[in-house]
Amino acid sequence: MSNIRKDSVLKLVLSALFMALGIVLPSLTGSIPQIGKMLLPMHIPVLLCGFICGWPFGLVVGFITPLLRSILFSAPPMMPTAVGMAFELAVYGAVVGILYAQLPKKNWAVYVSLIGAMLAGRIVWGIVSVPLNGLNGSAFSFQAFIAGAILNAIPGIVLQLVLIPAIIIALKRARVVRIAV
């Protein structure tokens, strides 16, 4: 089997693993009172997928994971939450992969890629939430955006900024997985 084909199969298998993690992790953190949902457990595997497998895989895993979890477990609710998250996480997976591929493979590039993806994803979530909430007959205010994108997400943002760079840098050093370029 050629190296290109082996690489594609590996990325496909890893993407399935990241999707499975995105479906299972919210069940594990949901049992933590007060902050379980605030840890944003579905975001972590999607971001890792974008880094490790590249932007196309990160985009697909990000889009499918919240929708599939909603279908399987009715959580998050499909409208407007899972649909809004699908766009947000698709942007996370794509942007982190694109930025990381374009930047020098230095440790600081992991942080720049991660922060860029987090900002872009939250902006897309806000834009998509306006019509989705309108379909439900509710308004999506700027206060709701700030609360959802920043205030309620602080524990998850901190966790992502600590955990994801540590994992990516450790994988690079150990040469366990070739990080996507």
ZIGI-V402397 format. One record per residue. N is the residue number from 1. OMEGA is omega in whole degrees, 0 to 359 (* if undefined). Layout:
n=N omega=OMEGA
n=N omega=OMEGA
This chain:
n=1 omega=182
n=2 omega=180
n=3 omega=180
n=4 omega=180
n=5 omega=178
n=6 omega=179
n=7 omega=179
n=8 omega=179
n=9 omega=179
n=10 omega=180
n=11 omega=178
n=12 omega=179
n=13 omega=178
n=14 omega=178
n=15 omega=177
n=16 omega=177
n=17 omega=180
n=18 omega=178
n=19 omega=178
n=20 omega=177
n=21 omega=179
n=22 omega=179
n=23 omega=184
n=24 omega=185
n=25 omega=179
n=26 omega=177
n=27 omega=180
n=28 omega=182
n=29 omega=180
n=30 omega=180
n=31 omega=178
n=32 omega=182
n=33 omega=175
n=34 omega=188
n=35 omega=183
n=36 omega=180
n=37 omega=183
n=38 omega=180
n=39 omega=177
n=40 omega=187
n=41 omega=180
n=42 omega=183
n=43 omega=187
n=44 omega=180
n=45 omega=179
n=46 omega=179
n=47 omega=177
n=48 omega=178
n=49 omega=178
n=50 omega=178
n=51 omega=191
n=52 omega=185
n=53 omega=181
n=54 omega=189
n=55 omega=181
n=56 omega=179
n=57 omega=178
n=58 omega=179
n=59 omega=182
n=60 omega=179
n=61 omega=179
n=62 omega=182
n=63 omega=186
n=64 omega=189
n=65 omega=181
n=66 omega=179
n=67 omega=180
n=68 omega=178
n=69 omega=178
n=70 omega=179
n=71 omega=184
n=72 omega=189
n=73 omega=184
n=74 omega=177
n=75 omega=358
n=76 omega=177
n=77 omega=185
n=78 omega=181
n=79 omega=355
n=80 omega=192
n=81 omega=185
n=82 omega=180
n=83 omega=177
n=84 omega=179
n=85 omega=180
n=86 omega=178
n=87 omega=180
n=88 omega=183
n=89 omega=175
n=90 omega=178
n=91 omega=177
n=92 omega=183
n=93 omega=181
n=94 omega=185
n=95 omega=180
n=96 omega=178
n=97 omega=180
n=98 omega=181
n=99 omega=183
n=100 omega=178
n=101 omega=184
n=102 omega=185
n=103 omega=175
n=104 omega=184
n=105 omega=176
n=106 omega=181
n=107 omega=180
n=108 omega=181
n=109 omega=176
n=110 omega=181
n=111 omega=180
n=112 omega=179
n=113 omega=181
n=114 omega=181
n=115 omega=177
n=116 omega=179
n=117 omega=181
n=118 omega=178
n=119 omega=181
n=120 omega=180
n=121 omega=180
n=122 omega=177
n=123 omega=178
n=124 omega=177
n=125 omega=179
n=126 omega=180
n=127 omega=181
n=128 omega=182
n=129 omega=180
n=130 omega=180
n=131 omega=181
n=132 omega=178
n=133 omega=177
n=134 omega=177
n=135 omega=178
n=136 omega=180
n=137 omega=178
n=138 omega=180
n=139 omega=175
n=140 omega=186
n=141 omega=176
n=142 omega=178
n=143 omega=178
n=144 omega=178
n=145 omega=180
n=146 omega=180
n=147 omega=183
n=148 omega=185
n=149 omega=186
n=150 omega=190
n=151 omega=181
n=152 omega=184
n=153 omega=185
n=154 omega=179
n=155 omega=179
n=156 omega=178
n=157 omega=179
n=158 omega=179
n=159 omega=180
n=160 omega=182
n=161 omega=178
n=162 omega=189
n=163 omega=187
n=164 omega=177
n=165 omega=179
n=166 omega=180
n=167 omega=182
n=168 omega=180
n=169 omega=178
n=170 omega=178
n=171 omega=177
n=172 omega=182
n=173 omega=182
n=174 omega=182
n=175 omega=179
n=176 omega=180
n=177 omega=175
n=178 omega=180
n=179 omega=184
n=180 omega=177
n=181 omega=*
